[in-house]
């Protein structure tokens, strides 16, 4: 049985984590609220530079194990959720609100 993983937040950390976990054989669905970022990733392109990651992303997209979406319901049934949203240097209300939004978005409807 292959586990399905979700990666919530597909910025530098999330996209890298998603591609690497896919390369280990897991089915990975990355979810982000930014449709432009998701469209780039889904087309096998990175919105940032990381040496070698572009090749890995393209390779993993071709396997069918890696996908990206803006639809949080697509990851509600994942076996494991990795939350890779931005974290401020000090605790603030915006971070707490971001985590609450992630929790709400992942709850079954």
Secondary structure, DSSP 4 states (H G I P E B T S, - for coil): -PPEEEEE--SHHHHHHHHHHHHTT-EEEEE-S-HHHHHHHHTT--SS--TTHHHHHHHHHHHTSEEEES-GGGGTT-SEEEE-----SS--HHHHHHHHHHHHHHS--
